[in-house]
Amino acid sequence: MRFSLSPSPSADAAHDAAHELHRRFRHGAYSVNCETCHVKPGVLCLGRRTVHTARRELFRKTTAGTALVPLLLGRPR
């Protein structure tokens, strides 16, 4: 038996709103350029509701050495 799940309109709207929120405030992968579709930071990728893998990887590389809360960590003396 095969079940098919179709997303509801409210789930679609929530998903779109989450992408828009991250884009607007340049959070996560939206804080770097996309090497695949060549858009600037803060711009949605050209594919609807996707963030290209190259953009995610670039974000992970640039934030790999960043502490979660740098102000709470002591400064090197």
N, CA, C and O atoms as a Tripos MOL2 file, in Angstrom:
@<TRIPOS>MOLECULE
protein
  308   307    77     0     0
PROTEIN
NO_CHARGES

@<TRIPOS>ATOM
      1 N           0.8470   -1.1710    0.0000 N.3       1 MET1
      2 CA          0.0000    0.0000    0.0000 C.3       1 MET1
      3 C           0.8930    1.2350    0.0000 C.2       1 MET1
      4 O           1.8540    1.3190    0.7640 O.2       1 MET1
      5 N           0.5750    2.1580   -0.8360 N.am      2 ARG2
      6 CA          1.3990    3.3550   -0.9790 C.3       2 ARG2
      7 C           0.5950    4.5760   -0.5490 C.2       2 ARG2
      8 O          -0.5450    4.7730   -0.9710 O.2       2 ARG2
      9 N           1.2230    5.3950    0.3070 N.am      3 PHE3
     10 CA          0.5690    6.6200    0.7650 C.3       3 PHE3
     11 C           1.2280    7.8140    0.0990 C.2       3 PHE3
     12 O           2.4480    7.8560   -0.0630 O.2       3 PHE3
     13 N           0.4390    8.7470   -0.2710 N.am      4 SER4
     14 CA          0.9490    9.9650   -0.8690 C.3       4 SER4
     15 C           0.6130   11.1370    0.0430 C.2       4 SER4
     16 O          -0.5490   11.3850    0.3630 O.2       4 SER4
     17 N           1.6380   11.8360    0.4470 N.am      5 LEU5
     18 CA          1.4210   13.0020    1.2990 C.3       5 LEU5
     19 C           1.5370   14.2550    0.4540 C.2       5 LEU5
     20 O           2.5690   14.4950   -0.1730 O.2       5 LEU5
     21 N           0.5150   15.0270    0.4360 N.am      6 SER6
     22 CA          0.5830   16.2950   -0.2750 C.3       6 SER6
     23 C           0.6560   17.4180    0.7460 C.2       6 SER6
     24 O          -0.1210   17.4430    1.7010 O.2       6 SER6
     25 N           1.5840   18.3480    0.5510 N.am      7 PRO7
     26 CA          1.7250   19.4380    1.5110 C.3       7 PRO7
     27 C           0.4970   20.3400    1.5120 C.2       7 PRO7
     28 O          -0.1140   20.5980    0.4750 O.2       7 PRO7
     29 N           0.1640   20.7990    2.6800 N.am      8 SER8
     30 CA         -0.9860   21.6890    2.7980 C.3       8 SER8
     31 C          -0.5770   23.1140    2.4410 C.2       8 SER8
     32 O           0.6090   23.4410    2.4890 O.2       8 SER8
     33 N          -1.5210   23.9510    2.0900 N.am      9 PRO9
     34 CA         -1.1850   25.3520    1.7850 C.3       9 PRO9
     35 C          -0.5180   26.0670    2.9630 C.2       9 PRO9
     36 O           0.3480   26.9190    2.7620 O.2       9 PRO9
     37 N          -0.9180   25.7230    4.1850 N.am     10 SER10
     38 CA         -0.3010   26.3810    5.3360 C.3      10 SER10
     39 C           1.1490   25.9270    5.5150 C.2      10 SER10
     40 O           1.9940   26.7210    5.9280 O.2      10 SER10
     41 N           1.4430   24.6740    5.2130 N.am     11 ALA11
     42 CA          2.8200   24.1960    5.3010 C.3      11 ALA11
     43 C           3.6760   24.8650    4.2260 C.2      11 ALA11
     44 O           4.8250   25.2240    4.4820 O.2      11 ALA11
     45 N           3.1210   25.0330    3.0280 N.am     12 ASP12
     46 CA          3.8340   25.7390    1.9640 C.3      12 ASP12
     47 C           4.1510   27.1730    2.3780 C.2      12 ASP12
     48 O           5.2680   27.6520    2.1800 O.2      12 ASP12
     49 N           3.1750   27.8420    2.9450 N.am     13 ALA13
     50 CA          3.3710   29.2310    3.3660 C.3      13 ALA13
     51 C           4.4210   29.3260    4.4730 C.2      13 ALA13
     52 O           5.2390   30.2460    4.4710 O.2      13 ALA13
     53 N           4.4050   28.3930    5.4080 N.am     14 ALA14
     54 CA          5.3870   28.4010    6.4970 C.3      14 ALA14
     55 C           6.7890   28.1620    5.9590 C.2      14 ALA14
     56 O           7.7460   28.7950    6.4060 O.2      14 ALA14
     57 N           6.9110   27.2580    5.0110 N.am     15 HIS15
     58 CA          8.2140   26.9640    4.4210 C.3      15 HIS15
     59 C           8.7510   28.1740    3.6680 C.2      15 HIS15
     60 O           9.9220   28.5250    3.8090 O.2      15 HIS15
     61 N           7.9070   28.8080    2.8760 N.am     16 ASP16
     62 CA          8.3100   30.0200    2.1550 C.3      16 ASP16
     63 C           8.6840   31.1440    3.1170 C.2      16 ASP16
     64 O           9.6400   31.8810    2.8730 O.2      16 ASP16
     65 N           7.9340   31.2770    4.2080 N.am     17 ALA17
     66 CA          8.2180   32.3190    5.1940 C.3      17 ALA17
     67 C           9.5610   32.0780    5.8800 C.2      17 ALA17
     68 O          10.2900   33.0270    6.1710 O.2      17 ALA17
     69 N           9.8890   30.8220    6.1370 N.am     18 ALA18
     70 CA         11.1720   30.5140    6.7700 C.3      18 ALA18
     71 C          12.3270   30.8970    5.8520 C.2      18 ALA18
     72 O          13.3030   31.4970    6.3020 O.2      18 ALA18
     73 N          12.2230   30.5530    4.5600 N.am     19 HIS19
     74 CA         13.2680   30.9510    3.6140 C.3      19 HIS19
     75 C          13.3630   32.4680    3.5120 C.2      19 HIS19
     76 O          14.4660   33.0140    3.4700 O.2      19 HIS19
     77 N          12.2390   33.1460    3.4730 N.am     20 GLU20
     78 CA         12.2350   34.6110    3.3620 C.3      20 GLU20
     79 C          12.8600   35.2600    4.6010 C.2      20 GLU20
     80 O          13.5930   36.2420    4.4830 O.2      20 GLU20
     81 N          12.5750   34.7220    5.7710 N.am     21 LEU21
     82 CA         13.1410   35.2630    7.0070 C.3      21 LEU21
     83 C          14.6610   35.1250    7.0050 C.2      21 LEU21
     84 O          15.3730   36.0730    7.3360 O.2      21 LEU21
     85 N          15.1550   33.9530    6.6360 N.am     22 HIS22
     86 CA         16.6040   33.7520    6.5880 C.3      22 HIS22
     87 C          17.2410   34.6380    5.5320 C.2      22 HIS22
     88 O          18.3220   35.1840    5.7540 O.2      22 HIS22
     89 N          16.5940   34.7890    4.3930 N.am     23 ARG23
     90 CA         17.1210   35.6410    3.3410 C.3      23 ARG23
     91 C          17.1990   37.0880    3.7960 C.2      23 ARG23
     92 O          18.2100   37.7640    3.6080 O.2      23 ARG23
     93 N          16.1130   37.5480    4.3980 N.am     24 ARG24
     94 CA         16.0230   38.9590    4.7860 C.3      24 ARG24
     95 C          17.1010   39.3550    5.7860 C.2      24 ARG24
     96 O          17.6730   40.4410    5.6880 O.2      24 ARG24
     97 N          17.3760   38.4890    6.7360 N.am     25 PHE25
     98 CA         18.3620   38.8040    7.7670 C.3      25 PHE25
     99 C          19.7190   38.1630    7.5160 C.2      25 PHE25
    100 O          20.5970   38.2070    8.3770 O.2      25 PHE25
    101 N          19.8950   37.5640    6.3310 N.am     26 ARG26
    102 CA         21.1480   36.9330    5.9210 C.3      26 ARG26
    103 C          21.6370   35.9160    6.9360 C.2      26 ARG26
    104 O          22.7930   35.9540    7.3590 O.2      26 ARG26
    105 N          20.7600   35.0160    7.3210 N.am     27 HIS27
    106 CA         21.1050   33.9570    8.2630 C.3      27 HIS27
    107 C          21.5390   32.7210    7.5000 C.2      27 HIS27
    108 O          21.1160   32.4900    6.3680 O.2      27 HIS27
    109 N          22.3810   31.9400    8.1300 N.am     28 GLY28
    110 CA         22.7710   30.6600    7.5630 C.3      28 GLY28
    111 C          23.3970   30.7950    6.1880 C.2      28 GLY28
    112 O          24.2410   31.6600    5.9520 O.2      28 GLY28
    113 N          22.9680   29.9230    5.2860 N.am     29 ALA29
    114 CA         23.5490   29.8920    3.9400 C.3      29 ALA29
    115 C          23.2620   31.1590    3.1520 C.2      29 ALA29
    116 O          23.9530   31.4400    2.1740 O.2      29 ALA29
    117 N          22.2740   31.9190    3.5490 N.am     30 TYR30
    118 CA         21.9580   33.1610    2.8420 C.3      30 TYR30
    119 C          22.9400   34.2820    3.1760 C.2      30 TYR30
    120 O          22.7950   35.3940    2.6680 O.2      30 TYR30
    121 N          23.9240   34.0140    4.0090 N.am     31 SER31
    122 CA         24.9070   35.0350    4.3520 C.3      31 SER31
    123 C          26.1120   35.0360    3.4120 C.2      31 SER31
    124 O          26.9950   35.8850    3.5360 O.2      31 SER31
    125 N          26.1530   34.0890    2.4760 N.am     32 VAL32
    126 CA         27.2710   34.0040    1.5310 C.3      32 VAL32
    127 C          26.7420   33.9890    0.0950 C.2      32 VAL32
    128 O          25.5540   33.7690   -0.1390 O.2      32 VAL32
    129 N          27.6460   34.2270   -0.8630 N.am     33 ASN33
    130 CA         27.2860   34.1480   -2.2780 C.3      33 ASN33
    131 C          26.9430   32.7100   -2.6590 C.2      33 ASN33
    132 O          27.4250   31.7680   -2.0300 O.2      33 ASN33
    133 N          26.1170   32.5390   -3.6810 N.am     34 CYS34
    134 CA         25.8460   31.2130   -4.2280 C.3      34 CYS34
    135 C          26.7040   31.0370   -5.4750 C.2      34 CYS34
    136 O          26.5670   31.7880   -6.4410 O.2      34 CYS34
    137 N          27.5860   30.0440   -5.4500 N.am     35 GLU35
    138 CA         28.4660   29.8040   -6.5850 C.3      35 GLU35
    139 C          27.7420   29.1130   -7.7360 C.2      35 GLU35
    140 O          28.2270   29.1320   -8.8670 O.2      35 GLU35
    141 N          26.5950   28.5080   -7.4660 N.am     36 THR36
    142 CA         25.8650   27.7830   -8.4970 C.3      36 THR36
    143 C          25.0410   28.7240   -9.3690 C.2      36 THR36
    144 O          25.1480   28.6880  -10.5950 O.2      36 THR36
    145 N          24.2200   29.5630   -8.7450 N.am     37 CYS37
    146 CA         23.3690   30.4580   -9.5370 C.3      37 CYS37
    147 C          23.8700   31.9050   -9.5050 C.2      37 CYS37
    148 O          23.2200   32.7950  -10.0540 O.2      37 CYS37
    149 N          25.0180   32.1460   -8.8660 N.am     38 HIS38
    150 CA         25.7100   33.4440   -8.8750 C.3      38 HIS38
    151 C          24.8580   34.5960   -8.3470 C.2      38 HIS38
    152 O          24.7910   35.6580   -8.9660 O.2      38 HIS38
    153 N          24.2090   34.3850   -7.2030 N.am     39 VAL39
    154 CA         23.4770   35.4670   -6.5490 C.3      39 VAL39
    155 C          24.2790   35.9310   -5.3430 C.2      39 VAL39
    156 O          25.1100   35.1970   -4.8080 O.2      39 VAL39
    157 N          24.0210   37.1410   -4.9340 N.am     40 LYS40
    158 CA         24.7430   37.7510   -3.8240 C.3      40 LYS40
    159 C          24.1500   37.3100   -2.4840 C.2      40 LYS40
    160 O          23.0620   36.7350   -2.4510 O.2      40 LYS40
    161 N          24.8600   37.5760   -1.3720 N.am     41 PRO41
    162 CA         24.2980   37.2740   -0.0550 C.3      41 PRO41
    163 C          22.9840   38.0170    0.1590 C.2      41 PRO41
    164 O          22.8330   39.1620   -0.2670 O.2      41 PRO41
    165 N          22.0490   37.3690    0.8130 N.am     42 GLY42
    166 CA         20.7540   37.9830    1.0780 C.3      42 GLY42
    167 C          19.7650   37.8410   -0.0560 C.2      42 GLY42
    168 O          18.6860   38.4310   -0.0070 O.2      42 GLY42
    169 N          20.1050   37.0720   -1.0800 N.am     43 VAL43
    170 CA         19.2190   36.8480   -2.2220 C.3      43 VAL43
    171 C          18.9000   35.3620   -2.2910 C.2      43 VAL43
    172 O          19.7790   34.5190   -2.1130 O.2      43 VAL43
    173 N          17.6270   35.0470   -2.5530 N.am     44 LEU44
    174 CA         17.2310   33.6500   -2.6850 C.3      44 LEU44
    175 C          17.9120   33.0240   -3.8910 C.2      44 LEU44
    176 O          18.1580   33.7000   -4.8900 O.2      44 LEU44
    177 N          18.2180   31.7280   -3.8010 N.am     45 CYS45
    178 CA         18.7360   31.0090   -4.9580 C.3      45 CYS45
    179 C          17.6510   30.9810   -6.0330 C.2      45 CYS45
    180 O          16.4630   31.1060   -5.7360 O.2      45 CYS45
    181 N          18.0730   30.8170   -7.2740 N.am     46 LEU46
    182 CA         17.1310   30.8850   -8.3790 C.3      46 LEU46
    183 C          16.1520   29.7080   -8.4070 C.2      46 LEU46
    184 O          15.0640   29.8330   -8.9700 O.2      46 LEU46
    185 N          16.5110   28.5800   -7.8190 N.am     47 GLY47
    186 CA         15.5780   27.4660   -7.6880 C.3      47 GLY47
    187 C          14.6280   27.7460   -6.5400 C.2      47 GLY47
    188 O          15.0740   28.1400   -5.4630 O.2      47 GLY47
    189 N          13.3500   27.5580   -6.7350 N.am     48 ARG48
    190 CA         12.3780   27.8730   -5.6920 C.3      48 ARG48
    191 C          12.5360   26.9320   -4.5040 C.2      48 ARG48
    192 O          12.6110   25.7150   -4.6730 O.2      48 ARG48
    193 N          12.5850   27.4960   -3.3120 N.am     49 ARG49
    194 CA         12.6560   26.7540   -2.0610 C.3      49 ARG49
    195 C          13.8700   25.8560   -1.9250 C.2      49 ARG49
    196 O          13.7940   24.7920   -1.3100 O.2      49 ARG49
    197 N          14.9660   26.2690   -2.4850 N.am     50 THR50
    198 CA         16.1790   25.4780   -2.3290 C.3      50 THR50
    199 C          17.3350   26.3880   -1.9930 C.2      50 THR50
    200 O          17.3280   27.5810   -2.2950 O.2      50 THR50
    201 N          18.3110   25.8060   -1.3710 N.am     51 VAL51
    202 CA         19.5980   26.4620   -1.1860 C.3      51 VAL51
    203 C          20.5890   25.4870   -1.7860 C.2      51 VAL51
    204 O          20.6680   24.3370   -1.3540 O.2      51 VAL51
    205 N          21.3410   25.9280   -2.7710 N.am     52 HIS52
    206 CA         22.2500   25.0310   -3.4630 C.3      52 HIS52
    207 C          23.3150   24.4830   -2.5230 C.2      52 HIS52
    208 O          23.7300   25.1470   -1.5730 O.2      52 HIS52
    209 N          23.7390   23.2790   -2.8040 N.am     53 THR53
    210 CA         24.7260   22.5870   -1.9770 C.3      53 THR53
    211 C          26.0230   23.3810   -1.8810 C.2      53 THR53
    212 O          26.6240   23.4550   -0.8090 O.2      53 THR53
    213 N          26.4550   23.9700   -2.9750 N.am     54 ALA54
    214 CA         27.6990   24.7440   -2.9590 C.3      54 ALA54
    215 C          27.5950   25.9230   -1.9940 C.2      54 ALA54
    216 O          28.5740   26.2690   -1.3320 O.2      54 ALA54
    217 N          26.4300   26.5330   -1.9110 N.am     55 ARG55
    218 CA         26.2340   27.6650   -1.0020 C.3      55 ARG55
    219 C          26.2730   27.2010    0.4460 C.2      55 ARG55
    220 O          26.8650   27.8660    1.2960 O.2      55 ARG55
    221 N          25.6500   26.0700    0.7310 N.am     56 ARG56
    222 CA         25.7010   25.5180    2.0910 C.3      56 ARG56
    223 C          27.1260   25.1610    2.4940 C.2      56 ARG56
    224 O          27.5480   25.4370    3.6170 O.2      56 ARG56
    225 N          27.8660   24.5440    1.5720 N.am     57 GLU57
    226 CA         29.2470   24.1580    1.8710 C.3      57 GLU57
    227 C          30.1290   25.3760    2.1120 C.2      57 GLU57
    228 O          30.9550   25.3680    3.0240 O.2      57 GLU57
    229 N          29.9650   26.4180    1.3090 N.am     58 LEU58
    230 CA         30.7320   27.6490    1.5090 C.3      58 LEU58
    231 C          30.4210   28.2580    2.8730 C.2      58 LEU58
    232 O          31.3290   28.7260    3.5600 O.2      58 LEU58
    233 N          29.1580   28.2560    3.2710 N.am     59 PHE59
    234 CA         28.7820   28.7730    4.5830 C.3      59 PHE59
    235 C          29.4300   27.9450    5.6850 C.2      59 PHE59
    236 O          29.9460   28.5030    6.6540 O.2      59 PHE59
    237 N          29.4080   26.6350    5.5500 N.am     60 ARG60
    238 CA         30.0130   25.7680    6.5680 C.3      60 ARG60
    239 C          31.5130   25.9900    6.6710 C.2      60 ARG60
    240 O          32.0710   25.9630    7.7670 O.2      60 ARG60
    241 N          32.1790   26.2110    5.5220 N.am     61 LYS61
    242 CA         33.6210   26.4550    5.5330 C.3      61 LYS61
    243 C          33.9600   27.7660    6.2220 C.2      61 LYS61
    244 O          34.9130   27.8410    6.9980 O.2      61 LYS61
    245 N          33.1770   28.8010    5.9360 N.am     62 THR62
    246 CA         33.4970   30.1180    6.4900 C.3      62 THR62
    247 C          33.1840   30.2190    7.9770 C.2      62 THR62
    248 O          33.7660   31.0520    8.6720 O.2      62 THR62
    249 N          32.2840   29.3940    8.4710 N.am     63 THR63
    250 CA         31.9290   29.4660    9.8910 C.3      63 THR63
    251 C          32.5020   28.3290   10.7120 C.2      63 THR63
    252 O          32.1530   28.1860   11.8840 O.2      63 THR63
    253 N          33.3670   27.5190   10.1350 N.am     64 ALA64
    254 CA         33.8990   26.3510   10.8430 C.3      64 ALA64
    255 C          34.6810   26.7440   12.0940 C.2      64 ALA64
    256 O          34.5740   26.0620   13.1130 O.2      64 ALA64
    257 N          35.4580   27.8140   12.0460 N.am     65 GLY65
    258 CA         36.2660   28.2030   13.1880 C.3      65 GLY65
    259 C          35.6220   29.2410   14.0860 C.2      65 GLY65
    260 O          36.2490   29.7020   15.0400 O.2      65 GLY65
    261 N          34.3960   29.6130   13.8050 N.am     66 THR66
    262 CA         33.7310   30.6470   14.5840 C.3      66 THR66
    263 C          33.0600   30.0420   15.8040 C.2      66 THR66
    264 O          32.3500   29.0430   15.6950 O.2      66 THR66
    265 N          33.2800   30.6360   16.9550 N.am     67 ALA67
    266 CA         32.6420   30.1620   18.1800 C.3      67 ALA67
    267 C          31.1790   30.5770   18.1900 C.2      67 ALA67
    268 O          30.8120   31.5860   17.5870 O.2      67 ALA67
    269 N          30.3580   29.8190   18.8600 N.am     68 LEU68
    270 CA         28.9310   30.0930   18.9030 C.3      68 LEU68
    271 C          28.6530   31.4500   19.5360 C.2      68 LEU68
    272 O          27.8930   32.2510   18.9910 O.2      68 LEU68
    273 N          29.2570   31.7040   20.6660 N.am     69 VAL69
    274 CA         29.0600   32.9850   21.3460 C.3      69 VAL69
    275 C          30.4390   33.5560   21.6630 C.2      69 VAL69
    276 O          30.9430   33.3800   22.7720 O.2      69 VAL69
    277 N          31.0510   34.2380   20.6960 N.am     70 PRO70
    278 CA         32.4250   34.7050   20.9080 C.3      70 PRO70
    279 C          32.5610   35.7080   22.0410 C.2      70 PRO70
    280 O          33.6270   35.7910   22.6520 O.2      70 PRO70
    281 N          31.5210   36.4700   22.3400 N.am     71 LEU71
    282 CA         31.6430   37.4560   23.4190 C.3      71 LEU71
    283 C          31.7030   36.8120   24.7920 C.2      71 LEU71
    284 O          32.2660   37.3920   25.7210 O.2      71 LEU71
    285 N          31.1410   35.6380   24.9350 N.am     72 LEU72
    286 CA         31.1620   34.9750   26.2380 C.3      72 LEU72
    287 C          32.4560   34.1970   26.4780 C.2      72 LEU72
    288 O          32.7630   33.8150   27.6070 O.2      72 LEU72
    289 N          33.1990   33.9720   25.4130 N.am     73 LEU73
    290 CA         34.4870   33.2990   25.5490 C.3      73 LEU73
    291 C          35.5330   34.3440   25.8870 C.2      73 LEU73
    292 O          35.4540   35.4850   25.4320 O.2      73 LEU73
    293 N          36.4830   33.9610   26.6650 N.am     74 GLY74
    294 CA         37.5190   34.9140   27.0500 C.3      74 GLY74
    295 C          38.3930   35.3060   25.8720 C.2      74 GLY74
    296 O          38.6560   34.4980   24.9810 O.2      74 GLY74
    297 N          38.8350   36.5440   25.8770 N.am     75 ARG75
    298 CA         39.7460   37.0180   24.8370 C.3      75 ARG75
    299 C          41.1490   36.5040   25.1410 C.2      75 ARG75
    300 O          41.5590   36.4390   26.3000 O.2      75 ARG75
    301 N          41.8840   36.1400   24.0840 N.am     76 PRO76
    302 CA         43.2810   35.7200   24.3380 C.3      76 PRO76
    303 C          44.1020   36.8910   24.8460 C.2      76 PRO76
    304 O          43.9490   38.0190   24.3770 O.2      76 PRO76
    305 N          44.9610   36.6230   25.7950 N.am     77 ARG77
    306 CA         45.7650   37.6970   26.4100 C.3      77 ARG77
    307 C          47.1870   37.6180   26.0100 C.2      77 ARG77
    308 O          47.9950   38.4430   26.4360 O.2      77 ARG77
@<TRIPOS>BOND
     1     1     2 1
     2     2     3 1
     3     3     4 2
     4     3     5 am
     5     5     6 1
     6     6     7 1
     7     7     8 2
     8     7     9 am
     9     9    10 1
    10    10    11 1
    11    11    12 2
    12    11    13 am
    13    13    14 1
    14    14    15 1
    15    15    16 2
    16    15    17 am
    17    17    18 1
    18    18    19 1
    19    19    20 2
    20    19    21 am
    21    21    22 1
    22    22    23 1
    23    23    24 2
    24    23    25 am
    25    25    26 1
    26    26    27 1
    27    27    28 2
    28    27    29 am
    29    29    30 1
    30    30    31 1
    31    31    32 2
    32    31    33 am
    33    33    34 1
    34    34    35 1
    35    35    36 2
    36    35    37 am
    37    37    38 1
    38    38    39 1
    39    39    40 2
    40    39    41 am
    41    41    42 1
    42    42    43 1
    43    43    44 2
    44    43    45 am
    45    45    46 1
    46    46    47 1
    47    47    48 2
    48    47    49 am
    49    49    50 1
    50    50    51 1
    51    51    52 2
    52    51    53 am
    53    53    54 1
    54    54    55 1
    55    55    56 2
    56    55    57 am
    57    57    58 1
    58    58    59 1
    59    59    60 2
    60    59    61 am
    61    61    62 1
    62    62    63 1
    63    63    64 2
    64    63    65 am
    65    65    66 1
    66    66    67 1
    67    67    68 2
    68    67    69 am
    69    69    70 1
    70    70    71 1
    71    71    72 2
    72    71    73 am
    73    73    74 1
    74    74    75 1
    75    75    76 2
    76    75    77 am
    77    77    78 1
    78    78    79 1
    79    79    80 2
    80    79    81 am
    81    81    82 1
    82    82    83 1
    83    83    84 2
    84    83    85 am
    85    85    86 1
    86    86    87 1
    87    87    88 2
    88    87    89 am
    89    89    90 1
    90    90    91 1
    91    91    92 2
    92    91    93 am
    93    93    94 1
    94    94    95 1
    95    95    96 2
    96    95    97 am
    97    97    98 1
    98    98    99 1
    99    99   100 2
   100    99   101 am
   101   101   102 1
   102   102   103 1
   103   103   104 2
   104   103   105 am
   105   105   106 1
   106   106   107 1
   107   107   108 2
   108   107   109 am
   109   109   110 1
   110   110   111 1
   111   111   112 2
   112   111   113 am
   113   113   114 1
   114   114   115 1
   115   115   116 2
   116   115   117 am
   117   117   118 1
   118   118   119 1
   119   119   120 2
   120   119   121 am
   121   121   122 1
   122   122   123 1
   123   123   124 2
   124   123   125 am
   125   125   126 1
   126   126   127 1
   127   127   128 2
   128   127   129 am
   129   129   130 1
   130   130   131 1
   131   131   132 2
   132   131   133 am
   133   133   134 1
   134   134   135 1
   135   135   136 2
   136   135   137 am
   137   137   138 1
   138   138   139 1
   139   139   140 2
   140   139   141 am
   141   141   142 1
   142   142   143 1
   143   143   144 2
   144   143   145 am
   145   145   146 1
   146   146   147 1
   147   147   148 2
   148   147   149 am
   149   149   150 1
   150   150   151 1
   151   151   152 2
   152   151   153 am
   153   153   154 1
   154   154   155 1
   155   155   156 2
   156   155   157 am
   157   157   158 1
   158   158   159 1
   159   159   160 2
   160   159   161 am
   161   161   162 1
   162   162   163 1
   163   163   164 2
   164   163   165 am
   165   165   166 1
   166   166   167 1
   167   167   168 2
   168   167   169 am
   169   169   170 1
   170   170   171 1
   171   171   172 2
   172   171   173 am
   173   173   174 1
   174   174   175 1
   175   175   176 2
   176   175   177 am
   177   177   178 1
   178   178   179 1
   179   179   180 2
   180   179   181 am
   181   181   182 1
   182   182   183 1
   183   183   184 2
   184   183   185 am
   185   185   186 1
   186   186   187 1
   187   187   188 2
   188   187   189 am
   189   189   190 1
   190   190   191 1
   191   191   192 2
   192   191   193 am
   193   193   194 1
   194   194   195 1
   195   195   196 2
   196   195   197 am
   197   197   198 1
   198   198   199 1
   199   199   200 2
   200   199   201 am
   201   201   202 1
   202   202   203 1
   203   203   204 2
   204   203   205 am
   205   205   206 1
   206   206   207 1
   207   207   208 2
   208   207   209 am
   209   209   210 1
   210   210   211 1
   211   211   212 2
   212   211   213 am
   213   213   214 1
   214   214   215 1
   215   215   216 2
   216   215   217 am
   217   217   218 1
   218   218   219 1
   219   219   220 2
   220   219   221 am
   221   221   222 1
   222   222   223 1
   223   223   224 2
   224   223   225 am
   225   225   226 1
   226   226   227 1
   227   227   228 2
   228   227   229 am
   229   229   230 1
   230   230   231 1
   231   231   232 2
   232   231   233 am
   233   233   234 1
   234   234   235 1
   235   235   236 2
   236   235   237 am
   237   237   238 1
   238   238   239 1
   239   239   240 2
   240   239   241 am
   241   241   242 1
   242   242   243 1
   243   243   244 2
   244   243   245 am
   245   245   246 1
   246   246   247 1
   247   247   248 2
   248   247   249 am
   249   249   250 1
   250   250   251 1
   251   251   252 2
   252   251   253 am
   253   253   254 1
   254   254   255 1
   255   255   256 2
   256   255   257 am
   257   257   258 1
   258   258   259 1
   259   259   260 2
   260   259   261 am
   261   261   262 1
   262   262   263 1
   263   263   264 2
   264   263   265 am
   265   265   266 1
   266   266   267 1
   267   267   268 2
   268   267   269 am
   269   269   270 1
   270   270   271 1
   271   271   272 2
   272   271   273 am
   273   273   274 1
   274   274   275 1
   275   275   276 2
   276   275   277 am
   277   277   278 1
   278   278   279 1
   279   279   280 2
   280   279   281 am
   281   281   282 1
   282   282   283 1
   283   283   284 2
   284   283   285 am
   285   285   286 1
   286   286   287 1
   287   287   288 2
   288   287   289 am
   289   289   290 1
   290   290   291 1
   291   291   292 2
   292   291   293 am
   293   293   294 1
   294   294   295 1
   295   295   296 2
   296   295   297 am
   297   297   298 1
   298   298   299 1
   299   299   300 2
   300   299   301 am
   301   301   302 1
   302   302   303 1
   303   303   304 2
   304   303   305 am
   305   305   306 1
   306   306   307 1
   307   307   308 2
@<TRIPOS>SUBSTRUCTURE
     1 MET1         2 RESIDUE 1 A MET
     2 ARG2         6 RESIDUE 1 A ARG
     3 PHE3        10 RESIDUE 1 A PHE
     4 SER4        14 RESIDUE 1 A SER
     5 LEU5        18 RESIDUE 1 A LEU
     6 SER6        22 RESIDUE 1 A SER
     7 PRO7        26 RESIDUE 1 A PRO
     8 SER8        30 RESIDUE 1 A SER
     9 PRO9        34 RESIDUE 1 A PRO
    10 SER10       38 RESIDUE 1 A SER
    11 ALA11       42 RESIDUE 1 A ALA
    12 ASP12       46 RESIDUE 1 A ASP
    13 ALA13       50 RESIDUE 1 A ALA
    14 ALA14       54 RESIDUE 1 A ALA
    15 HIS15       58 RESIDUE 1 A HIS
    16 ASP16       62 RESIDUE 1 A ASP
    17 ALA17       66 RESIDUE 1 A ALA
    18 ALA18       70 RESIDUE 1 A ALA
    19 HIS19       74 RESIDUE 1 A HIS
    20 GLU20       78 RESIDUE 1 A GLU
    21 LEU21       82 RESIDUE 1 A LEU
    22 HIS22       86 RESIDUE 1 A HIS
    23 ARG23       90 RESIDUE 1 A ARG
    24 ARG24       94 RESIDUE 1 A ARG
    25 PHE25       98 RESIDUE 1 A PHE
    26 ARG26      102 RESIDUE 1 A ARG
    27 HIS27      106 RESIDUE 1 A HIS
    28 GLY28      110 RESIDUE 1 A GLY
    29 ALA29      114 RESIDUE 1 A ALA
    30 TYR30      118 RESIDUE 1 A TYR
    31 SER31      122 RESIDUE 1 A SER
    32 VAL32      126 RESIDUE 1 A VAL
    33 ASN33      130 RESIDUE 1 A ASN
    34 CYS34      134 RESIDUE 1 A CYS
    35 GLU35      138 RESIDUE 1 A GLU
    36 THR36      142 RESIDUE 1 A THR
    37 CYS37      146 RESIDUE 1 A CYS
    38 HIS38      150 RESIDUE 1 A HIS
    39 VAL39      154 RESIDUE 1 A VAL
    40 LYS40      158 RESIDUE 1 A LYS
    41 PRO41      162 RESIDUE 1 A PRO
    42 GLY42      166 RESIDUE 1 A GLY
    43 VAL43      170 RESIDUE 1 A VAL
    44 LEU44      174 RESIDUE 1 A LEU
    45 CYS45      178 RESIDUE 1 A CYS
    46 LEU46      182 RESIDUE 1 A LEU
    47 GLY47      186 RESIDUE 1 A GLY
    48 ARG48      190 RESIDUE 1 A ARG
    49 ARG49      194 RESIDUE 1 A ARG
    50 THR50      198 RESIDUE 1 A THR
    51 VAL51      202 RESIDUE 1 A VAL
    52 HIS52      206 RESIDUE 1 A HIS
    53 THR53      210 RESIDUE 1 A THR
    54 ALA54      214 RESIDUE 1 A ALA
    55 ARG55      218 RESIDUE 1 A ARG
    56 ARG56      222 RESIDUE 1 A ARG
    57 GLU57      226 RESIDUE 1 A GLU
    58 LEU58      230 RESIDUE 1 A LEU
    59 PHE59      234 RESIDUE 1 A PHE
    60 ARG60      238 RESIDUE 1 A ARG
    61 LYS61      242 RESIDUE 1 A LYS
    62 THR62      246 RESIDUE 1 A THR
    63 THR63      250 RESIDUE 1 A THR
    64 ALA64      254 RESIDUE 1 A ALA
    65 GLY65      258 RESIDUE 1 A GLY
    66 THR66      262 RESIDUE 1 A THR
    67 ALA67      266 RESIDUE 1 A ALA
    68 LEU68      270 RESIDUE 1 A LEU
    69 VAL69      274 RESIDUE 1 A VAL
    70 PRO70      278 RESIDUE 1 A PRO
    71 LEU71      282 RESIDUE 1 A LEU
    72 LEU72      286 RESIDUE 1 A LEU
    73 LEU73      290 RESIDUE 1 A LEU
    74 GLY74      294 RESIDUE 1 A GLY
    75 ARG75      298 RESIDUE 1 A ARG
    76 PRO76      302 RESIDUE 1 A PRO
    77 ARG77      306 RESIDUE 1 A ARG
